Amino acid sequence: MTYRQKPSIFQLGKVHENGPAVIVSGWGLGMCASSCRCHRNPEDGQLALAEDQAGGSLGLRSFSATGTCDCCEAWTSAELSAILRDVAALDALDSAEPAAG
């Protein structure tokens, strides 16, 4: 199994299955670890999301001449759902000791 970098996540969202489409909403994505320039809009320097509802993925749009990106890959809806599941499991844990401070 090979691993490719993913865009960073700074805000958790939701994953909704709507028939054959999978809608991911509310997620905040930042740059991938390589911080490549292909994700920055040449006009204003902003990032843009690339959402594929039919395929159920969320990533960053590439502004390269070919329109493709080889530095990172989009998050799949299954991966985003797993993140939400793991965060919920962590939130449900009771701390055995009070937090410091």
Secondary structure by P-SEA (a helix, b strand, c coil): cbbbbbccccbbbbbbbcccbbbbcccccccccccccccccccccbbbbbbbccccbbbbbbcccccccccbbbbcaaaaaaaaaaaaaaaaccccccccc
